[in-house]
Amino acid sequence: MDLSYILNHLGEERGTYHGAVAPPIVQSSIFAFPSVAEMRRGFADEFAEHMYTRGNNPTVAILRKKVAALEGAEDCLAFSSGAAAMSAAVFASVRAGDHVVCVARPYSWTRSLLRDLLPGFGVSTGFVDGTDVANFEDALKPETRLIVLESPNSMTFEQQDLSAVARLARSRGIRTICDNSFATPLNQSPISHGIDLVVHSATKYLNGHSDVVAGMLCGSDAIMREVFKGPYMTFGAILSPHDAWLLIRGLRTLAVRMERVASTTARVLAFVEAHPAIRAVFHP
Ligand SMILES: *Cc1c(COP(=O)(O)O)cnc(C)c1O
C-alpha cells in the first residue's frame, strides 16, 4: 500500500462525516444501539463492534488501521503509553514458570518489567548481548516462551539480526516481540523478518510533536484478539480518542520528518564526533 495513502487516507470514512479532512474525535465512552438484538450482537464481539471505548472507539480505530498497515500487520491495538503496549504484549505471552530472553540494555521500563516485576509472577528473564544471534541460542531454556528485542536498542543503538532470531524462535515454538520505536516502520519492518509482535512508543517518532504519550502493539489477528481479551481489556491502559486524533495528525508528517532525520543525521554526527567534550558516539 502506498505510504502517503496510509498516512493521509486509510481508515478515514470521510463520506460519513461530511467530507471532513480531519476526522472527528468521537469523544464518547459508550455507544447506543437501535435494538436489543443489535446490542446483543455488539456484546458478542466487542473486539469488532463499537460498544464501549475501553474496547473499541471509531477515532482510535482509524489510528489502528494506519499503524497496522505501516507495520504490514493484520491488526494493532493502541495503548496509553509505549510501556503499556510492551507490558500487555509480555503479559499476554507468559505465565508462571516461563522464561524470557531479552536483549541487553532495552528501554529502562522494559528492563524493569522483566527484571523487577515479572519475578513476582514466577517469570524469569535472561539478558543477552544481541549483536550475535548465538547468544540468544545459548540463553534459551526448555521453559523459554518469549524473546524480547529492541533494534536499535536504547542509548547504545546496537542492532539484532531480526530474521535470524525469528528463525531460531520459530524453530523452538517461542514468541518474539520487537520494539521498533527507534527505527520506525519506514526504516524497518520486523513482521517481514518473521517477528510475531511489534511494539511502538508512539510518543516518539510516530507522533513526533511531543504532545502525546501513546503506545501501539501490532501483530496477527489471532494474537491481537488474545491480547484484547487479556491485558488490553483487563489492564484498561487505553488511548483516549483525543490522543488518537493527535497521533493521526502527527502521522500525516511522518514521512517528511523521517526524510529530514535521514538528511541531517550525518551533519549532527560530524558535529558531535568532532566535539572535545564528547568521548563516544553511538548510532546505528
Ligand atoms: C520511550 C520508549 C518506550 C516507552 O514508551 P512510553 O511511551 O514512554 O511509555 C519504549 N521503548 C522505547 C525504545 C522508547 O524509546
The ligand as a Tripos MOL2 file, in Angstrom:
@<TRIPOS>MOLECULE
LIG
   15    15     1     0     0
SMALL
NO_CHARGES

@<TRIPOS>ATOM
      1 C1         10.0600    5.8170   25.1960 C.3       1 LIG1
      2 C2         10.2700    4.3780   24.8520 C.ar      1 LIG1
      3 C3          9.4450    3.3830   25.3690 C.ar      1 LIG1
      4 C4          8.3440    3.6590   26.3630 C.3       1 LIG1
      5 O1          7.3470    4.4060   25.7640 O.3       1 LIG1
      6 P1          6.3970    5.4350   26.5890 P.3       1 LIG1
      7 O2          5.5260    5.9440   25.5200 O.co2     1 LIG1
      8 O3          7.3040    6.4720   27.2040 O.co2     1 LIG1
      9 O4          5.7080    4.6320   27.6270 O.co2     1 LIG1
     10 C5          9.6460    2.0790   24.9570 C.ar      1 LIG1
     11 N1         10.6340    1.7650   24.1020 N.ar      1 LIG1
     12 C6         11.4730    2.7010   23.6010 C.ar      1 LIG1
     13 C7         12.5390    2.2760   22.6480 C.3       1 LIG1
     14 C8         11.3210    4.0330   23.9440 C.ar      1 LIG1
     15 O5         12.1630    4.9610   23.4350 O.3       1 LIG1
@<TRIPOS>BOND
     1     1     2 1
     2     2     3 ar
     3     2    14 ar
     4     3     4 1
     5     3    10 ar
     6     4     5 1
     7     5     6 1
     8     6     7 2
     9     6     8 1
    10     6     9 1
    11    10    11 ar
    12    11    12 ar
    13    12    13 1
    14    12    14 ar
    15    14    15 1
@<TRIPOS>SUBSTRUCTURE
     1 LIG1         1 GROUP 0 **** ****
